[in-house]
Amino acid sequence: MPTHYNRTDEEPPAPADLHDLVVLLMYEWGTTDPRFRHSKLIEVSSTSFQTIKNPDNIDDWRDTDPSRRIGLLFHKPKAPKEECAEDRDLPSNMLPDIPRCMLKPSVLAIKDSERQLETYFWQARAHDGCMRSVVLMQHFVHLLTLQHDLQVRIRTLPSTRNKEPRKPVEYVTSINCRMVHEFSLYNSELTTISLFLSQGCLITGDPGRTPHVVLGFRKPNGPTLSILDMSSLQYGEVGRGHKGHNFFILESIEDYAQEYLPKFAEKNTFATARTTYGVHNVPRDVDEYLKDVAARAKKRWDSRRESPFCAYCGGPPKPGAKMMRCSACKTDHYCSPSHQKAGWYYHKHFCKREEIASSRTVK
């Protein structure tokens, strides 16, 4: 992919870890999405709602089998409370701050499930997420490579079942060695409808054809080796990445095609995907928002030594608390014990490796 950066006499930075970059970018994106800003999840249903009449006027709801659909009902205030105006939207504050006895049964059932709250949080925000995430990455890369090309370390873990065990794959390449893969999904396995009280709805997962876009990474002049799908959670739990402990998919191209796509939809055209260097077809207001997200992520990336971010969710330290840190390698930080536990499923395969630790040290 062509690059546009100014050459300087400065020493190029050490390789960045792609997983780290994506975690940080996802946090800045998901916690400020204008469509959901300050919204609260008040009911979940695949059959009938208690708060509103069933949305039977929506074809994708009426014509989809209840086993293949989910409705998420949100209340979005016209204006947030003054003391909460700057608060980020998080899975942990997605439910209404009201007594448990006033919560709908469907919400009460997930109130204490951090994992389910995470899934619904990202599942809703992944609407139109494939195209937005690719454009967001383009803006982020532009900022990262203003002075130097950036080398990234890409690490993937084998997910394909019923095959001989395979070791984790790791390689370093330019962040500009990436391609956009555009293809179609047919008959989505899950349709998600995010409804807003008196404010319309967002529908994800078409029973017919759904266009999808992902990023592929490769070595210079080589074929695509790894796929990054930052909107995979629009398909629910099956999109959570390696062993279900991620908010996105970063896998080998073989595992993405064999293990994930069949769970997203009945058919797909990934094998004959159209490949391009970039996409730009998002509305102007969306593009401006994504540029702002990229700028915030770049600022946090540059200050990661002074203000580390959680290697699982991308968040900063919780108010009044210090980051936890992996006791073995001392490089990965976590904002809570539960996030350290969830992040360990990925991190354990690469922990204690001196070359990883040294590459993450900011000089």
C-alpha positions as CSV (number, residue, x, y, z in Angstrom):
1,M,0.0,0.0,0.0
2,P,1.4,3.5,-0.8
3,T,2.6,5.5,2.1
4,H,2.7,9.2,2.7
5,Y,5.1,10.3,5.4
6,N,8.0,12.7,5.8
7,R,11.5,11.3,6.0
8,T,13.4,12.5,9.0
9,D,16.8,11.7,10.6
10,E,15.0,10.1,13.6
11,E,15.5,6.4,14.2
12,P,12.4,4.4,13.2
13,P,10.3,3.1,16.1
14,A,10.5,-0.5,17.2
15,P,7.8,-2.8,15.8
16,A,4.4,-2.2,17.4
17,D,2.1,-5.1,18.3
18,L,-0.9,-5.1,16.0
19,H,-3.1,-6.6,18.7
20,D,-2.2,-3.7,21.0
21,L,-3.0,-1.2,18.4
22,V,-6.4,-2.7,17.7
23,V,-7.3,-3.0,21.4
24,L,-6.6,0.7,21.9
25,L,-8.4,1.7,18.7
26,M,-11.5,-0.4,19.6
27,Y,-11.8,1.3,23.0
28,E,-11.7,4.8,21.6
29,W,-14.2,3.8,18.9
30,G,-16.7,1.9,20.9
31,T,-16.9,4.1,23.9
32,T,-17.8,7.3,22.0
33,D,-20.0,6.0,19.2
34,P,-22.5,8.9,18.6
35,R,-25.3,6.6,17.7
36,F,-25.2,5.0,21.2
37,R,-23.8,7.9,23.3
38,H,-25.1,7.6,26.9
39,S,-27.7,4.9,25.8
40,K,-28.9,2.4,28.3
41,L,-30.0,-1.2,27.5
42,I,-33.4,-1.6,29.0
43,E,-34.6,-4.9,27.5
44,V,-33.4,-7.9,25.4
45,S,-35.7,-10.2,23.5
46,S,-35.9,-12.6,20.6
47,T,-39.7,-13.1,20.9
48,S,-41.8,-10.4,22.5
49,F,-41.0,-7.2,24.3
50,Q,-42.6,-5.9,27.5
51,T,-41.6,-2.3,27.1
52,I,-42.8,-1.7,23.6
53,K,-45.0,-3.5,21.0
54,N,-43.2,-6.1,19.0
55,P,-41.5,-4.5,15.9
56,D,-43.5,-6.6,13.5
57,N,-43.5,-3.7,11.0
58,I,-39.8,-4.4,10.5
59,D,-39.4,-7.1,7.9
60,D,-36.1,-8.4,9.2
61,W,-37.8,-9.0,12.6
62,R,-41.1,-10.3,11.4
63,D,-39.6,-12.7,8.8
64,T,-36.7,-14.0,10.8
65,D,-37.0,-17.1,13.0
66,P,-36.7,-16.2,16.7
67,S,-33.8,-18.5,17.1
68,R,-31.8,-16.4,14.6
69,R,-32.6,-12.9,15.8
70,I,-32.1,-10.7,18.9
71,G,-33.6,-7.4,19.8
72,L,-31.8,-4.9,22.0
73,L,-33.9,-2.0,23.3
74,F,-32.1,1.1,24.3
75,H,-33.1,4.4,25.9
76,K,-31.0,7.3,24.6
77,P,-31.5,10.5,26.6
78,K,-31.9,13.8,24.7
79,A,-29.1,15.2,26.8
80,P,-26.9,13.3,29.4
81,K,-26.8,14.4,33.0
82,E,-24.2,17.1,33.4
83,E,-22.1,15.1,35.8
84,C,-22.0,12.2,33.3
85,A,-21.5,14.1,30.0
86,E,-17.9,13.2,29.6
87,D,-18.2,9.6,30.9
88,R,-17.3,6.9,28.3
89,D,-19.9,4.4,27.3
90,L,-18.8,1.0,28.7
91,P,-20.3,-2.5,29.1
92,S,-20.1,-1.9,32.8
93,N,-22.4,1.3,32.7
94,M,-24.6,0.1,29.8
95,L,-27.5,-0.8,32.1
96,P,-29.8,1.8,33.8
97,D,-28.7,2.9,37.2
98,I,-31.9,1.9,38.9
99,P,-32.8,-0.7,41.7
100,R,-32.6,-4.3,40.6
101,C,-36.3,-4.7,41.2
102,M,-37.1,-2.2,38.5
103,L,-35.0,-3.9,35.8
104,K,-36.7,-6.0,33.2
105,P,-36.1,-9.8,33.7
106,S,-34.1,-10.0,30.5
107,V,-31.7,-7.3,31.7
108,L,-31.6,-8.5,35.3
109,A,-30.5,-11.9,33.9
110,I,-27.3,-10.4,32.4
111,K,-26.6,-7.7,35.0
112,D,-23.9,-9.8,36.7
113,S,-22.5,-11.3,33.6
114,E,-19.5,-9.2,32.5
115,R,-19.0,-11.3,29.4
116,Q,-22.6,-11.0,28.2
117,L,-22.6,-7.3,28.7
118,E,-19.5,-7.0,26.7
119,T,-21.0,-9.1,23.9
120,Y,-24.2,-7.0,23.7
121,F,-22.2,-3.7,23.9
122,W,-20.1,-4.6,20.9
123,Q,-22.8,-6.5,19.0
124,A,-24.9,-3.3,18.9
125,R,-22.1,-1.0,18.0
126,A,-20.8,-3.2,15.2
127,H,-23.7,-2.1,13.0
128,D,-22.1,-0.9,9.7
129,G,-18.9,-1.6,11.6
130,C,-16.9,-3.4,8.9
131,M,-16.6,-0.3,6.6
132,R,-16.2,2.1,9.5
133,S,-13.4,0.0,11.1
134,V,-11.4,-0.2,7.9
135,V,-11.7,3.6,7.4
136,L,-10.8,4.1,11.0
137,M,-7.6,2.0,10.6
138,Q,-6.7,4.0,7.5
139,H,-6.8,7.2,9.5
140,F,-4.9,5.7,12.4
141,V,-2.2,4.4,10.1
142,H,-1.9,7.8,8.4
143,L,-1.1,9.4,11.8
144,L,1.2,6.6,12.9
145,T,3.3,6.9,9.7
146,L,3.6,10.6,9.3
147,Q,7.3,10.5,10.0
148,H,8.3,6.8,9.5
149,D,6.9,3.7,8.1
150,L,5.7,1.5,11.0
151,Q,6.7,-2.1,11.4
152,V,4.1,-4.3,13.2
153,R,4.4,-7.6,14.9
154,I,1.4,-9.8,14.1
155,R,0.7,-12.8,16.3
156,T,-2.0,-15.3,15.7
157,L,-3.1,-18.5,17.3
158,P,-4.4,-21.6,15.6
159,S,-8.1,-22.1,15.9
160,T,-8.9,-24.7,13.3
161,R,-10.3,-27.8,14.9
162,N,-9.8,-31.5,14.1
163,K,-6.3,-30.9,12.8
164,E,-2.8,-31.6,14.1
165,P,-1.7,-29.1,16.7
166,R,0.0,-26.0,15.3
167,K,2.2,-23.5,17.0
168,P,1.3,-19.8,17.3
169,V,2.4,-17.8,14.2
170,E,4.4,-14.6,14.5
171,Y,5.9,-12.3,12.0
172,V,6.9,-8.6,11.5
173,T,5.9,-6.6,8.5
174,S,5.1,-3.0,7.5
175,I,1.7,-1.8,8.6
176,N,1.2,-0.8,5.0
177,C,1.4,-4.4,3.8
178,R,-2.3,-4.7,4.1
179,M,-5.2,-5.1,1.8
180,V,-8.9,-4.6,2.0
181,H,-11.0,-7.8,1.3
182,E,-14.5,-7.1,0.2
183,F,-17.0,-10.0,-0.1
184,S,-20.6,-11.0,0.6
185,L,-22.3,-13.1,3.2
186,Y,-25.6,-14.8,2.4
187,N,-28.3,-15.7,5.0
188,S,-26.8,-14.4,8.2
189,E,-26.9,-16.8,11.1
190,L,-27.9,-13.9,13.4
191,T,-30.0,-10.7,12.9
192,T,-29.5,-8.0,15.5
193,I,-31.9,-5.2,15.8
194,S,-31.0,-2.3,18.0
195,L,-34.1,-0.3,18.8
196,F,-34.2,3.1,20.4
197,L,-37.4,4.4,22.1
198,S,-39.1,6.7,19.6
199,Q,-35.8,7.0,17.7
200,G,-35.8,4.2,15.1
201,C,-33.6,1.2,14.8
202,L,-30.4,-0.3,13.4
203,I,-30.5,-3.7,11.7
204,T,-27.4,-5.9,11.4
205,G,-27.3,-9.3,9.6
206,D,-29.5,-9.5,6.5
207,P,-31.4,-12.7,5.8
208,G,-30.3,-12.1,2.2
209,R,-27.0,-10.6,1.1
210,T,-24.8,-8.7,3.4
211,P,-21.6,-7.0,2.2
212,H,-18.6,-7.4,4.5
213,V,-15.1,-5.9,4.6
214,V,-12.0,-7.0,6.5
215,L,-8.3,-6.2,6.5
216,G,-5.7,-8.7,5.4
217,F,-2.0,-8.5,6.4
218,R,1.0,-10.0,4.6
219,K,4.7,-9.9,4.3
220,P,6.1,-7.7,1.5
221,N,5.2,-9.1,-2.0
222,G,3.6,-12.1,-0.3
223,P,0.0,-13.4,0.0
224,T,-2.4,-12.5,2.8
225,L,-1.5,-14.4,5.9
226,S,-3.7,-12.8,8.6
227,I,-7.2,-11.4,8.7
228,L,-8.4,-8.6,11.0
229,D,-12.1,-8.3,11.5
230,M,-12.9,-5.5,13.9
231,S,-16.7,-5.8,13.5
232,S,-17.0,-9.6,14.0
233,L,-19.1,-9.2,17.2
234,Q,-22.1,-8.1,15.1
235,Y,-22.6,-11.9,14.8
236,G,-22.6,-12.3,18.6
237,E,-20.5,-14.8,20.6
238,V,-19.1,-16.5,17.5
239,G,-17.3,-13.3,16.6
240,R,-15.3,-13.0,19.9
241,G,-12.0,-14.2,18.4
242,H,-9.6,-16.8,19.8
243,K,-11.4,-19.1,22.2
244,G,-14.0,-16.4,22.8
245,H,-11.8,-13.9,24.6
246,N,-11.5,-10.9,22.3
247,F,-13.7,-8.1,20.9
248,F,-12.4,-8.7,17.4
249,I,-10.9,-11.4,15.2
250,L,-7.2,-11.5,14.4
251,E,-6.6,-14.9,12.9
252,S,-4.8,-16.7,10.1
253,I,-6.6,-16.4,6.8
254,E,-7.3,-20.2,6.8
255,D,-8.9,-20.1,10.3
256,Y,-11.0,-17.1,9.4
257,A,-12.4,-18.8,6.3
258,Q,-12.9,-22.2,7.9
259,E,-13.8,-21.5,11.5
260,Y,-15.6,-18.2,11.6
261,L,-17.3,-17.4,8.3
262,P,-19.4,-20.5,8.3
263,K,-20.8,-19.4,11.7
264,F,-21.5,-15.9,10.4
265,A,-23.7,-16.9,7.4
266,E,-24.7,-19.9,5.4
267,K,-22.7,-18.9,2.4
268,N,-19.9,-16.4,1.5
269,T,-17.8,-15.2,-1.4
270,F,-14.6,-14.8,0.6
271,A,-12.6,-17.1,-1.7
272,T,-13.3,-14.7,-4.6
273,A,-13.1,-11.5,-2.5
274,R,-12.3,-8.2,-4.2
275,T,-9.0,-6.8,-2.9
276,T,-8.2,-3.1,-2.8
277,Y,-5.7,-0.8,-1.1
278,G,-8.4,1.2,0.8
279,V,-12.0,2.3,1.1
280,H,-13.5,5.8,1.5
281,N,-17.2,5.4,1.1
282,V,-18.5,6.5,4.5
283,P,-20.6,9.7,5.1
284,R,-18.7,12.9,5.8
285,D,-19.9,13.2,9.4
286,V,-18.9,9.6,10.1
287,D,-15.5,10.2,8.5
288,E,-14.9,13.3,10.7
289,Y,-15.8,11.3,13.8
290,L,-13.5,8.5,12.8
291,K,-10.6,10.9,12.3
292,D,-11.2,12.2,15.8
293,V,-11.2,8.6,17.1
294,A,-7.9,8.0,15.3
295,A,-6.4,11.2,16.8
296,R,-7.3,10.2,20.3
297,A,-5.9,6.7,19.9
298,K,-2.7,8.1,18.5
299,K,-2.3,10.4,21.4
300,R,-2.8,7.6,23.9
301,W,-0.4,5.3,21.9
302,D,2.3,8.0,22.1
303,S,1.9,8.3,25.8
304,R,1.6,4.6,26.6
305,R,4.7,4.6,28.7
306,E,3.4,7.2,31.1
307,S,-0.2,6.1,30.9
308,P,-0.5,2.4,30.0
309,F,-3.7,1.0,28.7
310,C,-5.4,-2.3,29.4
311,A,-4.2,-5.0,27.1
312,Y,-7.7,-6.6,27.1
313,C,-10.1,-3.7,26.7
314,G,-7.9,-0.7,25.8
315,G,-9.1,1.3,28.7
316,P,-7.1,3.6,31.0
317,P,-6.7,2.9,34.7
318,K,-9.9,3.0,36.7
319,P,-10.3,6.2,38.8
320,G,-8.2,6.0,41.9
321,A,-6.6,2.7,40.9
322,K,-3.3,1.6,39.5
323,M,-3.0,-0.7,36.5
324,M,-2.3,-4.4,37.2
325,R,0.7,-5.8,35.4
326,C,1.6,-9.3,34.2
327,S,4.0,-10.6,36.9
328,A,6.0,-12.5,34.4
329,C,6.9,-10.2,31.5
330,K,6.0,-6.9,33.2
331,T,4.8,-5.5,29.9
332,D,1.1,-6.1,29.6
333,H,-1.1,-4.0,31.8
334,Y,-4.7,-4.6,32.9
335,C,-7.4,-2.4,34.4
336,S,-9.0,-5.2,36.5
337,P,-8.5,-8.8,37.7
338,S,-11.2,-10.0,35.4
339,H,-9.6,-8.4,32.4
340,Q,-6.3,-9.8,33.3
341,K,-7.8,-13.3,33.4
342,A,-9.6,-12.8,30.1
343,G,-6.5,-11.4,28.4
344,W,-4.4,-14.3,29.7
345,Y,-6.0,-16.7,27.1
346,Y,-4.1,-14.8,24.4
347,H,-1.2,-13.4,26.3
348,K,0.0,-16.7,27.8
349,H,1.2,-17.9,24.4
350,F,3.6,-15.0,24.1
351,C,4.5,-14.2,27.7
352,K,8.1,-14.4,29.0
353,R,9.6,-13.8,25.6
354,E,12.4,-11.3,25.9
355,E,12.1,-10.0,22.3
356,I,8.4,-9.2,22.9
357,A,9.2,-7.3,26.1
358,S,12.1,-5.3,24.5
359,S,10.0,-4.3,21.5
360,R,7.3,-2.9,23.7
361,T,9.7,-0.7,25.7
362,V,9.4,2.9,24.7
363,K,12.8,4.5,24.5
